[in-house]
Each structure stands twice: as structure tokens, then as C-alpha cells.
């Protein structure tokens, strides 16, 4: 079953971030991150979004994301995506 999930939060650096994800079979199938933050490089940011795809809870928890966002932390995005998944604990 496919589930659409949207999480909006204010980063610890004060920027608004929205994460929209499609979850299917306990994995992230699609993800889009938007907000009023900046990115260091558009291509690197797209690669960060791609890195989140096809991951389950454990896969996301074990990621060491590249630093591509200015005004928000990549780990905050990962936590928001984890809230969309059926993780235990």
C-alpha cells in the first residue's frame, strides 16, 4: 500500500522545511524536500534527495548524509522522513 506523507518543521537554524514522501512497503519510494533554506549545490542536493529513496528505517538511520543545506541540517530531514515510516522504537 502506498502512503503519502508530508512533514513541515522549523529547523534548529530557524528555517522552514517541508518533506513530502511516498512510502510503499516500508520504504521511501519518492521524496521531495523544500523550504526557505539554501543549498550549496543544486546537483548535490538532488543527490541527497536520491540518497533517501529506497531506504527503510534502518537504512535511513545509518546514513551519513553530505552537507548540502544551509539553514537546516540534513539529519533533521532524515528524522522527518523517519516519522513517515512504520519504525519501531
CORFENMO-V638920 format. One record per residue. SS is DSSP state (H for helix, E for strand, - for the rest). Layout:
<<SS> <SS>>
//
This chain:
<<-> <E> <E> <E> <E> <E> <E> <E> <E> <E> <-> <-> <-> <-> <-> <E> <E> <E> <E> <E> <E> <E> <E> <E> <-> <-> <E> <E> <E> <E> <E> <E> <E> <E> <E> <-> <-> <E> <E> <-> <-> <H> <H> <H> <H> <H> <H> <H> <H> <H> <H> <H> <-> <-> <-> <-> <H> <H> <H> <H> <H> <-> <-> <-> <-> <-> <-> <-> <E> <E> <-> <-> <-> <H> <H> <H> <H> <H> <H> <H> <H> <H> <H> <H> <-> <-> <-> <-> <->>
//
